[in-house]
Amino acid sequence: MAIMFVRAQVISRGAGRNIVSAAAYRHRTRMMDEQAGTSFSYRGGASELVHEELALPDQTPYWLRSAVEGRSVAGASEALWNAVEAFEKLANARLARELIIALPEELTRAENIALVREFVRDNFTSEGMVADWVYHDKDGNPHTHLLTTVRPLAEEGFGPKHAPVLGENGEPLRFVTPRRPTGRIVYKSWGGDKETLQAWKIAWAETANRHLALAGHEIRLDGRSYAEQGLDGIAQRHLGPEKAALARKGRELYFAPADLARRQEMADRLLADPALLLKQLGNERSTFDERDIAKALHRYVDDPADFANIRARLMASDDLIMLKPQQIDAETGKASEPAVFTTRDILRIEYDMARSAQVLSEGRAFAVPDRVGAAAIRNVETGDPEKPFKLDAEQVDAVRHVTGDSGIAAVVGLAGAGKSTLLAAARVAWEHDGRRVIGAALAGKAAEGLEDSSGIRSRTLASWELAWANGHETLHRGDVLVIDEAGMVSSQQMARVLKIAEEAGTKVVLVGDAMQLQPIQAGAAFRAIAERIGFAELAGVRRQREDWAREASRLFARGETEKGLDAYAQQGHLIEAATRDEIIGRIVSDWTDARRALVRESAEGANTTRLRGDELLVLAHTNQDVKRLNEALRSVMTDEGALGESRSFRTERGAREFAAGDRIIFLENARFLEPRAPRLGPQYVKNGMLGTVVSTGDKRGDTLLSVRLDNGRDVVI
């Protein structure tokens, strides 16, 4: 089961460590320390290496980009850490910081890779840090090693290890003493300190929880220390890959005397107070069964007698609440469904959450005048003179609902229902009424999306909670806090946030997908609040224009996939074939006919706009099929003279041929500087952006990829 384990260590020469050797071990490869002329080889464990990446920040200087250019991931890692070894001169120099993080067993390998990528992007590369990370998995013990430099990158090598702490005015903070009346500048470690590590732990828990929820798992991680969770004395020691593998196979484990003493001490502590384990289970998930209890207990207790004794005391504990008894099959007499439990603490938390929601709902100080709301709606509808539109009655009602008098409001709606549009109008109304509006979401990507689509300044919930705890940007009476993807927020976190809002006199607006109200989803807090206070629902779908297509989207959103596909089949839009080859041939043929028709219409003036790249889109499930289809479609365009001369470029998925006229999709968020296109300054692309290749070379004929995005912006790579 998923465990919260994040351990940090510093790799330093003073401890006899070599960073090139450490990197070679983690990448399970051979590396050369160029300073010492020593080779390190760790290829024996290559089967444990699932994935490896070297993530660079946007502002990576040219010396490092050129050093890693054209190398494998392990080769790029070797170049980076040799540069560090060459730069550091002291015999006791700190060379790198490492995080070792346990990955959730519930997630697939692809899901864990996506999880680590998001964590690295939001917490390291976005802060200018290099992240050299690997994913190991041996006998069901998935974990990642993340190495990062302790100095910032500079134009020539690396910068200082300590940076001044800046105040709110942007000037360095100073500590005034009698000897220094002008003050001594306060510095902090650039590579992170204890406070940074705690922030990373919380960020890891929040990111992992979002990915677990998206994958349909109810378990949650808690980034707080055991002391902060009220679990003093139950700290879990990491077994390591060998012992973890033996434990999973049910084999007998052998511990050193000191470890045996610690484990026996843990068993004694749980015998004295079994509620400690229930508290930990409650921090991880809202409900659980006897199997979950047994798994949690096995983390700490090996002796069968102690295990049975503690388990019996747990099942008889007053802190354990049965929500649903075991279900027995009438025909077989066997258990068909296990009994479901929760803890008394979870019940109290959810009661407190419901009470805060009720108090907020009874508040009557947030009504926006009707004329202000109407003006805000007009402002959004006419914001782009070239593309004016009208909010429909359902959206207008939702704007009125969230800008009403109550101190809390909820909006639910399907994807594409227009939630972002109504929030943009609500923001204009609130701000015109003199209120500060801030946004929050569980994940950084969701917070960024909320800000981009509605104009509401947004951060992650964890970031806001940390800022409030340190006395920064605290909530005030009359403020409005908008929480997007509210169905992903745990009951514990929701209870904390609502309590803070209640005490500050701040209005809370919860926004989520309609499916997050269903009991099968990890959205119990949102569901409980929406059912208690009521909600505005956007049942309509606005991305599709025809009635049958809108109804199909509703069916898909409700999980009735077969009925949704039937609707497309009845309209002649679902075509099946006996073999893969046959259907690929049909796709290529239909795409070719459709493209020729669009080109003809454009040439004849029937289509007044240029031939847009997004008018034709082919999707496939596997990378192999994507590659095969792309090659077939490109051959059609080449035969018809629609493509220029091809050049080879290195991509995430290997070498690819690109030519002027080709279509490109970007598959991840990235910010970068292109040394050969300095006039563009910092460039960025986002996952899913589409563009058309304008050229594949510069004026001198050297390879350079110029892409015009569908939004009209150019990027050069």
C-alpha positions in Angstrom: 0.0 0.0 0.0 1.1 3.6 -0.5 3.3 4.9 2.3 4.5 8.4 3.0 8.3 8.2 2.9 10.5 11.1 1.8 14.1 11.0 3.1 16.7 13.7 2.3 20.5 13.4 2.5 23.5 15.5 1.4 26.2 13.9 -0.6 29.5 15.4 0.5 33.3 14.8 0.1 33.6 15.2 3.9 31.7 12.0 4.3 33.9 10.2 1.8 31.3 10.4 -1.0 31.8 10.9 -4.7 28.9 12.3 -6.7 29.8 10.7 -10.0 29.9 7.3 -8.2 26.5 8.1 -6.6 25.0 9.0 -10.0 26.4 5.9 -11.7 24.9 3.7 -9.0 21.4 5.4 -9.3 21.5 5.2 -13.1 22.8 1.5 -12.9 25.5 2.3 -15.4 29.2 3.0 -15.8 30.5 6.6 -15.3 34.0 8.1 -15.3 35.1 10.7 -12.8 37.2 12.9 -15.1 39.0 14.7 -12.2 40.3 11.5 -10.5 40.4 9.3 -13.7 38.4 6.7 -11.9 35.6 4.6 -13.4 32.5 3.4 -11.5 30.4 0.6 -12.8 27.0 -0.5 -11.4 25.4 -2.3 -14.3 24.6 -5.4 -12.2 21.2 -3.9 -11.1 20.1 -2.6 -14.5 16.9 -4.6 -14.4 15.8 -2.5 -11.4 15.9 0.8 -13.4 12.4 1.6 -14.7 13.0 5.2 -15.9 15.6 8.0 -15.8 15.4 11.7 -16.6 17.6 14.8 -16.3 15.2 17.7 -15.9 16.7 21.1 -16.6 15.2 24.5 -15.6 14.0 27.0 -18.2 17.0 29.3 -17.8 19.7 26.7 -18.2 22.9 28.3 -19.4 24.5 27.4 -22.7 27.5 25.6 -21.2 25.3 23.0 -19.6 22.9 22.6 -22.5 25.9 22.1 -24.9 27.5 19.7 -22.4 24.4 17.4 -22.3 23.4 17.9 -26.0 23.1 14.6 -27.9 23.9 12.4 -24.8 21.8 9.7 -23.3 20.2 10.5 -19.9 23.0 8.7 -18.1 25.6 10.5 -20.2 24.0 13.9 -19.5 24.0 13.0 -15.8 27.7 12.1 -16.0 28.5 15.5 -17.7 26.6 17.4 -15.0 28.2 15.8 -12.0 31.7 15.9 -13.5 31.1 19.7 -13.8 30.1 19.8 -10.1 33.2 17.8 -9.1 35.4 20.1 -11.1 33.9 23.3 -9.7 34.0 22.3 -6.0 37.5 22.7 -4.5 37.1 22.1 -0.8 37.9 18.7 0.7 34.6 18.7 2.6 32.5 20.3 -0.1 28.8 19.5 -0.2 28.2 18.2 -3.8 24.4 17.4 -4.1 21.2 16.9 -2.2 19.2 13.7 -2.6 15.6 12.9 -2.0 14.6 9.2 -1.8 10.8 8.9 -2.2 8.6 5.8 -1.9 6.2 5.6 -4.9 2.6 4.4 -4.5 2.3 0.8 -5.4 -1.3 1.4 -6.4 -0.2 3.4 -9.4 1.1 1.9 -12.7 4.6 2.6 -13.8 3.4 5.2 -16.3 1.3 6.9 -13.7 4.2 7.0 -11.3 6.4 8.6 -14.0 3.8 11.2 -14.6 3.5 11.8 -10.8 7.3 12.4 -10.4 7.5 14.6 -13.5 4.8 16.9 -12.1 6.5 17.0 -8.7 9.9 17.8 -10.2 8.4 20.5 -12.5 6.5 22.3 -9.8 9.1 22.1 -7.1 12.6 22.0 -8.6 13.0 23.1 -12.3 10.5 25.9 -11.8 12.8 27.2 -9.0 15.9 27.0 -11.3 17.1 23.7 -9.9 18.4 20.7 -11.9 16.7 17.4 -11.1 18.5 14.2 -12.0 16.0 11.4 -11.1 15.6 7.7 -11.5 12.8 5.3 -10.9 13.8 1.9 -9.3 11.5 -1.0 -8.7 12.8 -4.3 -7.3 10.4 -6.9 -6.1 7.5 -4.5 -5.6 9.5 -1.7 -3.9 9.0 1.3 -6.2 10.9 4.4 -5.3 12.7 7.3 -6.9 16.1 8.9 -6.2 16.2 12.6 -7.0 19.6 14.3 -7.1 19.8 18.1 -7.3 22.7 20.6 -7.2 23.3 22.7 -4.0 24.4 25.7 -6.1 22.4 27.6 -8.7 23.4 27.4 -12.4 25.4 30.4 -13.6 26.6 31.6 -17.0 30.0 30.2 -16.2 29.6 27.2 -13.9 27.7 27.6 -10.6 26.7 30.4 -8.3 27.0 30.8 -4.5 25.5 28.2 -2.1 23.8 30.9 0.0 21.4 33.6 -1.2 20.1 36.6 0.7 16.5 36.4 2.1 14.4 39.1 0.5 11.8 41.1 2.3 8.4 42.2 1.0 10.0 45.3 -0.6 12.4 43.1 -2.6 15.5 44.2 -0.5 17.6 41.8 1.5 16.5 41.3 5.1 18.9 42.6 7.8 19.4 41.4 11.3 20.3 44.5 13.4 22.8 44.0 16.3 24.5 46.6 18.6 27.7 46.0 16.7 26.0 46.3 13.3 23.4 49.1 13.5 22.9 48.9 9.8 22.1 45.3 10.1 23.7 42.0 8.9 22.1 40.5 5.8 20.2 37.3 6.4 21.1 34.4 4.1 19.6 31.0 3.5 20.9 27.9 1.8 20.0 28.0 -1.9 19.7 24.2 -2.2 17.1 24.0 0.6 17.0 23.8 4.4 14.7 22.0 6.9 11.8 24.3 6.1 12.3 23.6 2.4 12.3 19.9 3.0 9.1 20.1 4.9 7.5 22.1 2.0 8.7 19.4 -0.4 7.2 16.7 1.8 3.8 18.5 1.8 4.0 19.1 -1.9 4.8 15.4 -2.6 1.8 14.3 -0.5 -0.5 16.8 -2.3 0.8 15.8 -5.8 0.6 12.1 -5.0 -2.9 12.4 -3.6 -4.1 14.1 -6.7 -2.7 11.3 -8.9 -4.0 8.6 -6.7 -7.5 10.2 -6.8 -7.4 10.6 -10.6 -6.5 6.9 -10.8 -9.5 6.1 -8.7 -7.8 5.2 -5.4 -9.1 6.5 -2.1 -5.9 6.3 -0.1 -4.1 9.6 0.8 -0.6 10.5 2.0 0.0 13.0 4.7 3.1 15.2 4.3 3.1 16.3 8.0 5.6 14.8 10.5 4.3 12.1 12.8 4.5 14.6 15.6 2.3 17.1 13.7 -0.2 14.3 13.0 -0.3 13.4 16.7 1.6 10.1 16.1 4.7 10.7 18.4 6.7 7.5 18.7 5.3 5.6 15.7 7.9 6.7 13.2 8.5 4.1 10.6 12.0 3.0 9.6 12.5 2.3 5.9 13.3 -1.4 5.4 15.3 -1.0 2.2 14.7 -2.9 -1.0 16.0 -6.3 0.2 13.9 -6.5 3.4 10.9 -4.9 1.7 11.0 -7.6 -1.0 11.2 -10.4 1.6 8.4 -8.9 3.6 6.1 -8.8 0.5 6.9 -12.5 -0.1 6.1 -13.4 3.5 9.7 -14.5 4.2 11.3 -14.3 7.6 13.2 -11.1 8.2 16.5 -10.8 10.0 17.4 -7.6 11.8 20.5 -6.3 13.5 20.1 -6.2 17.3 19.5 -2.4 17.3 16.7 -2.8 14.7 15.2 -5.7 16.6 15.1 -3.6 19.7 13.4 -0.7 17.9 10.8 -3.0 16.3 10.0 -4.6 19.7 9.7 -1.2 21.2 7.2 -0.3 18.5 5.2 -3.4 19.1 5.1 -2.6 22.9 4.0 0.9 22.1 1.2 -0.3 19.9 0.2 -2.9 22.5 -0.1 0.0 25.0 -1.9 2.3 22.7 -3.4 0.7 19.5 -5.2 3.9 18.7 -1.9 5.2 17.3 -2.3 2.9 14.3 -6.0 3.8 13.8 -4.9 7.5 13.7 -2.4 6.8 11.0 -4.9 4.8 9.0 -7.4 7.7 9.3 -4.7 10.1 8.0 -4.2 8.0 4.9 -7.9 7.1 4.0 -11.4 7.9 5.2 -12.6 4.3 5.2 -10.8 1.0 5.3 -11.4 -2.7 6.0 -9.8 -5.4 8.1 -7.2 -6.2 5.3 -6.0 -2.6 5.4 -5.7 -2.8 9.1 -3.6 -5.9 8.8 -1.3 -4.4 6.2 -0.7 -1.3 8.3 0.1 -3.5 11.4 2.6 -5.6 9.4 4.7 -2.5 8.8 5.7 -2.5 12.5 5.0 -5.9 14.0 6.6 -9.3 13.1 5.8 -11.5 16.0 2.6 -13.5 15.4 1.4 -13.4 19.0 2.0 -9.6 19.2 0.2 -9.2 15.8 -2.9 -11.1 16.9 -3.0 -9.4 20.3 -2.7 -5.8 18.8 -5.2 -6.7 16.0 -7.8 -7.9 18.6 -7.4 -4.8 20.6 -7.7 -2.6 17.5 -11.0 -4.3 16.5 -12.4 -3.8 20.0 -11.3 -0.2 20.2 -13.8 2.5 20.9 -12.0 4.6 18.3 -13.0 2.2 15.5 -16.4 2.8 14.0 -18.1 0.3 11.7 -19.9 2.1 8.8 -21.1 -1.0 7.0 -21.2 -4.6 8.3 -19.8 -7.5 6.3 -22.1 -8.7 3.5 -22.8 -12.4 3.3 -23.8 -14.1 0.1 -27.1 -15.9 0.8 -26.3 -18.8 -1.6 -22.7 -19.6 -0.6 -22.7 -18.4 2.9 -19.3 -16.7 2.2 -18.5 -13.0 2.7 -19.2 -11.1 -0.6 -18.1 -7.7 0.7 -15.9 -6.9 3.7 -17.0 -4.7 6.6 -16.1 -1.0 6.2 -14.7 1.1 9.1 -13.6 4.6 9.9 -12.2 6.3 13.0 -13.8 8.5 15.5 -11.4 11.2 14.6 -12.5 11.1 10.9 -16.1 11.4 12.0 -15.2 14.4 14.2 -13.3 16.0 11.3 -16.2 15.6 8.9 -18.6 16.9 11.6 -16.4 20.0 12.1 -16.2 20.4 8.3 -19.9 20.3 8.0 -20.3 22.7 10.9 -18.0 25.2 9.3 -19.8 24.9 6.0 -23.1 25.5 7.8 -21.7 28.6 9.7 -20.4 30.0 6.4 -23.7 29.3 4.6 -25.6 31.4 7.3 -23.3 34.4 6.7 -25.0 37.2 5.0 -22.4 39.8 3.9 -21.3 38.9 0.4 -24.2 39.9 -1.9 -23.0 41.7 -5.1 -25.6 44.2 -6.4 -27.6 43.0 -9.4 -26.4 45.9 -11.6 -22.7 45.0 -10.8 -23.3 41.4 -11.7 -25.0 42.2 -14.9 -22.2 44.6 -15.9 -19.6 41.9 -15.1 -21.4 39.5 -17.4 -21.5 42.0 -20.2 -17.8 42.7 -19.7 -16.9 39.1 -20.2 -19.3 38.6 -23.1 -17.8 41.5 -25.0 -14.2 41.2 -23.8 -13.0 40.1 -27.3 -14.8 42.3 -29.9 -13.9 39.8 -32.6 -15.6 36.9 -30.7 -18.5 38.2 -28.7 -20.8 35.5 -27.1 -23.7 35.2 -24.7 -23.8 33.4 -21.4 -26.9 31.2 -21.4 -29.5 31.3 -18.6 -27.9 28.4 -16.7 -24.5 30.2 -16.6 -26.1 33.5 -15.6 -28.0 31.7 -12.8 -24.7 30.2 -11.6 -23.0 33.6 -11.6 -25.8 35.0 -9.5 -25.5 32.0 -7.2 -21.8 32.4 -6.4 -22.1 36.2 -6.1 -25.0 35.8 -3.7 -25.2 36.7 0.0 -24.0 33.4 1.5 -20.5 32.8 2.8 -20.1 29.6 0.8 -21.3 28.4 -2.6 -20.8 25.3 -4.7 -20.9 24.9 -8.5 -20.9 21.5 -10.3 -20.8 20.8 -13.9 -19.5 18.5 -16.6 -16.2 19.2 -18.4 -17.1 21.8 -21.1 -20.1 23.1 -19.2 -18.7 26.6 -19.0 -17.4 26.8 -15.4 -14.4 28.9 -16.3 -16.5 31.4 -18.1 -18.9 32.0 -15.2 -15.9 32.3 -12.8 -14.4 35.0 -15.0 -17.6 36.9 -14.8 -17.9 36.4 -11.0 -14.3 37.6 -10.5 -15.1 40.9 -12.4 -18.2 41.3 -10.2 -16.4 40.6 -6.9 -13.4 42.9 -7.8 -15.8 45.7 -8.9 -17.4 45.3 -5.5 -14.0 45.9 -3.8 -13.2 42.3 -2.8 -9.9 40.5 -3.1 -10.3 37.2 -5.0 -7.8 34.3 -4.8 -7.9 30.8 -6.2 -6.7 27.4 -5.1 -6.5 23.9 -6.4 -4.8 20.7 -5.2 -2.3 20.6 -8.0 -0.1 23.3 -9.5 -1.3 22.6 -13.0 -4.9 23.0 -12.0 -4.2 26.2 -10.2 -2.4 27.5 -13.3 -5.4 26.5 -15.4 -7.8 28.3 -13.0 -5.7 31.5 -13.3 -5.4 31.4 -17.1 -9.1 30.7 -17.7 -10.7 33.0 -15.1 -8.0 35.6 -14.3 -8.2 34.7 -10.6 -4.7 34.7 -9.0 -4.2 31.1 -7.9 -1.8 28.8 -6.0 -2.0 25.3 -4.7 -3.9 24.7 -1.4 -0.7 23.5 0.2 1.1 26.7 -0.8 -1.7 28.9 0.6 -1.8 26.9 3.9 1.9 27.2 4.3 1.8 31.0 3.6 -1.1 31.5 6.1 0.7 29.5 8.8 3.7 31.8 8.4 1.5 34.9 8.6 1.8 35.8 4.9 -1.2 36.8 2.6 -3.6 35.8 5.3 -7.4 35.8 4.6 -9.4 38.9 5.6 -13.1 39.6 6.1 -14.8 40.1 2.7 -12.2 38.1 0.7 -13.4 35.4 -1.7 -11.5 32.1 -2.0 -12.3 29.9 -5.1 -11.3 26.2 -4.8 -11.2 24.4 -8.2 -11.3 20.6 -8.5 -12.8 20.6 -5.0 -13.8 17.0 -5.3 -10.1 16.1 -5.1 -9.6 17.7 -1.7 -9.6 15.4 1.4 -11.9 15.9 4.3 -9.0 16.8 6.6 -7.7 19.6 4.3 -11.2 20.8 3.5 -12.0 21.0 7.2 -8.8 23.0 7.9 -9.4 25.5 5.0 -13.1 26.0 5.9 -12.2 26.7 9.5 -9.6 29.3 8.5 -12.1 31.0 6.2 -14.8 30.9 8.9 -12.6 32.6 11.4 -11.4 35.2 8.8 -14.9 36.0 7.5 -13.9 34.9 4.0 -16.3 33.5 1.4 -15.5 30.1 -0.1 -16.6 29.0 -3.6 -16.2 25.3 -4.4 -16.1 24.2 -8.0 -16.0 20.7 -9.3 -17.0 18.1 -11.8 -20.4 16.5 -11.4 -18.9 13.0 -11.3 -17.0 14.1 -8.2 -20.3 14.1 -6.4 -20.7 10.4 -6.9 -19.9 8.1 -3.9 -17.4 6.0 -5.9 -15.1 9.0 -6.4 -12.5 10.4 -3.9 -14.6 13.5 -3.4 -16.4 12.8 -0.1 -15.7 16.3 1.3 -17.1 18.1 -1.7 -20.1 15.8 -2.0 -20.9 16.2 1.7 -20.8 20.0 1.6 -22.7 20.3 -1.7 -25.5 18.1 -0.4 -25.7 20.2 2.8 -25.6 23.7 1.4 -27.0 23.1 -2.1 -25.3 23.9 -5.4 -25.7 25.5 -8.8 -25.5 22.8 -11.6 -24.3 23.3 -15.1 -26.0 20.4 -16.8 -25.6 21.7 -20.3 -22.6 21.0 -22.5 -21.4 24.0 -24.5 -18.5 22.6 -26.5 -20.8 20.5 -28.8 -23.3 22.3 -30.9 -25.8 19.5 -31.9 -28.3 18.2 -29.4 -27.4 14.5 -29.9 -23.7 15.2 -29.4 -24.4 17.2 -26.2 -26.4 14.3 -24.9 -23.6 11.9 -25.8 -21.1 14.0 -23.8 -23.5 13.8 -20.8 -23.5 10.0 -21.2 -19.7 9.9 -21.3 -19.5 12.1 -18.2 -21.8 9.8 -16.3 -19.7 6.8 -17.2 -22.3 5.4 -19.6 -19.7 4.9 -22.4 -21.5 2.3 -24.4 -24.6 4.5 -24.7 -22.4 7.5 -25.7 -20.8 5.4 -28.4 -24.2 4.2 -29.6 -25.2 7.8 -30.2 -22.2 8.4 -32.5 -22.9 5.1 -34.3 -26.5 6.0 -35.0 -25.3 9.2 -36.6 -22.8 7.3 -38.8 -19.8 8.5 -37.0 -18.6 5.2 -35.5 -16.9 3.0 -38.1 -15.6 -0.5 -37.2 -13.4 -2.9 -39.0 -12.3 -6.5 -38.7 -8.5 -5.8 -38.5 -6.2 -3.1 -37.4 -4.7 -2.8 -40.8 -8.1 -2.3 -42.3 -9.1 0.5 -39.9 -5.8 2.3 -40.3 -6.3 2.2 -44.1 -9.8 3.6 -43.7 -8.6 6.4 -41.4 -5.9 7.4 -43.9 -8.4 7.3 -46.8 -11.0 9.4 -45.0 -8.5 11.9 -43.7 -7.1 12.3 -47.2 -10.6 13.0 -48.7 -11.5 15.4 -45.9 -8.2 17.3 -46.3 -8.6 17.6 -50.1 -12.1 19.0 -49.6 -10.9 21.6 -47.1 -8.1 22.7 -49.4 -10.5 22.9 -52.3 -12.9 25.0 -50.3 -10.1 27.3 -49.1 -8.8 27.8 -52.7 -12.3 28.5 -54.0 -12.9 31.1 -51.3 -15.7 29.2 -49.7 -13.6 29.0 -46.5 -12.7 32.6 -45.8 -10.1 31.7 -43.1 -6.9 29.9 -43.7 -6.8 26.1 -43.5 -6.6 25.5 -39.8 -4.5 22.6 -38.5 -7.1 21.7 -35.9 -9.8 21.0 -38.5 -8.4 17.5 -38.9 -7.2 15.4 -36.0 -6.3 11.7 -35.8 -6.0 10.0 -32.4 -4.7 6.6 -31.5 -4.2 4.6 -28.2 -0.6 3.4 -28.6 2.6 5.2 -29.6 3.2 2.5 -32.2 -0.1 3.3 -33.9 0.5 7.0 -33.6 3.8 6.6 -35.4 2.4 4.4 -38.1 -0.5 6.8 -38.8 1.7 9.8 -38.9 4.0 8.2 -41.4 1.1 7.2 -43.6 -0.5 10.7 -43.4 2.9 12.4 -44.1 3.4 10.3 -47.2 0.0 11.6 -48.5 1.1 15.2 -47.9 4.5 14.6 -49.5 2.9 13.1 -52.6 0.6 16.1 -52.9 3.5 18.6 -52.5 2.2 20.0 -49.2 5.5 19.4 -47.4 9.0 20.9 -47.9 12.3 19.2 -47.6 12.6 17.0 -44.5 15.3 17.3 -41.8 15.9 15.0 -38.9 15.4 16.2 -35.3 15.9 14.5 -31.9 12.7 14.3 -29.9 11.5 12.7 -26.7 10.4 9.6 -28.7 13.5 9.3 -30.8 14.6 10.8 -34.2 11.8 12.3 -36.3 11.7 13.8 -39.7 10.1 17.3 -39.9 9.4 19.5 -42.9 7.7 22.9 -43.5 4.0 22.2 -43.5 4.1 19.4 -40.8 1.9 19.5 -37.8 3.4 19.3 -34.3 1.9 18.6 -30.9 3.9 19.4 -27.8 3.7 16.8 -25.1 4.8 18.6 -21.9 5.0 22.0 -20.4 8.4 23.7 -20.9 10.1 27.0 -20.7 13.4 27.5 -22.5 15.9 29.9 -24.1 17.1 29.2 -27.6 20.6 30.6 -28.0 20.2 30.8 -31.8 17.0 32.8 -31.5 17.8 35.4 -28.7 15.3 37.9 -30.1 12.5 35.7 -28.8 13.8 35.7 -25.2 12.3 33.1 -22.9 9.9 30.8 -24.8 7.3 28.4 -23.5 5.0 25.7 -24.7 2.3 23.8 -22.8 1.2 20.2 -23.0 -1.2 19.7 -25.9 -0.3 22.8 -27.8 -0.5 22.4 -31.6 1.5 24.1 -34.3 2.6 24.1 -37.9 6.3 23.9 -39.0 7.2 27.1 -40.8 10.8 26.1 -41.6 13.5 23.6 -40.6 16.6 25.8 -41.1 18.0 29.2 -40.6 19.3 31.7 -43.2 22.7 29.9 -43.2 21.1 26.6 -43.8 21.8 25.2 -40.4 19.1 23.0 -38.7 16.6 25.1 -36.7 12.9 24.3 -36.2 10.5 27.2 -36.4 6.9 26.4 -35.4 3.9 28.7 -35.6 1.5 27.7 -32.8 -2.3 27.7 -33.5 -2.6 30.8 -31.2 -0.3 32.7 -33.7 2.8 32.8 -31.5 6.2 31.5 -33.0 8.6 29.2 -31.2 12.1 28.3 -32.4 14.0 25.2 -31.3 
